[in-house]
Amino acid sequence: MTAPMAALPMYDWPEARAETDAEYAYWRAAFRAAIPGIDLPEALTRPDDRAGFLNDHWRDPALIFGQCCWGPLDVGMIDYLMPLAQPDYGRYPGGRGIFYRSALVARRDGGIAPEVGLPGGPGAEIPEGVLAGRRFAYNDTESMSGYRGLMADLGADPVSLAGEGVESGSHRASVRMIAAGGADLAVIDCRSWALAQRFEPEAAGQLMVIGWTGERKGIAYVTSRATDPGIARAMKQILLQNGALPVPGGEDA
């Protein structure tokens, strides 16, 4: 029998790994205290975080506790993963409860649009025609925060509206790419933007927020659909009793 696996890859920057490990230790202890016989690994698995490799990881029936973006969930991973609960994004500028949004960032010296503060409502606030003739960096096309959310807000594929699309592979790489002059714009989810300001201060300091995507469901805590249904339901209850929030629309266990 394959050993169970746990992974929290979505914000697991190398500098933040102690924080990720502490988050898992908290949930592991809570699950073990309340669910007799639950089999949880002592340590996290750290899968390759490129989109295709994460898809392989998310399909693994051994995944008992993990995270997944609603972009991949909406394009097929929901067949393999059961959303359990949502973290609270309220402590990140641009986040509200289960909802996150992405900051549209550009170089401060780029002259594209003025810097803006936090949005005034849940809808998108994107400067009209901002992509035209410019290089748009995106982490991957399945990402809700880096691509699909903006596509929904604009009503069109953002690459089709831009002068050029450049796939960076990650939000962090997009921040670096814009700072280095390899791209002009990107949308970075609010929690990743906070991480960039902490751990990429030189690159992030050269950028500013010129707009926001609309609010969307943030990263979900998930388990494989191969997980015992009773275990999945118990995990959901523990998450909700300890600060996580319900998944809207009934998509959870």
Helices and strands as residue ranges (DSSP letters): E 5-6, G 14-16, H 17-34, H 51-58, E 63-68, H 70-74, G 77-79, E 81-85, E 99-100, E 102-107, E 135-138, I 144-148, H 149-154, H 158-161, E 164-167, H 171-180, E 185-189, H 190-199, H 201-205, E 207-212, E 216-217, E 220-224, H 229-241, G 248-250
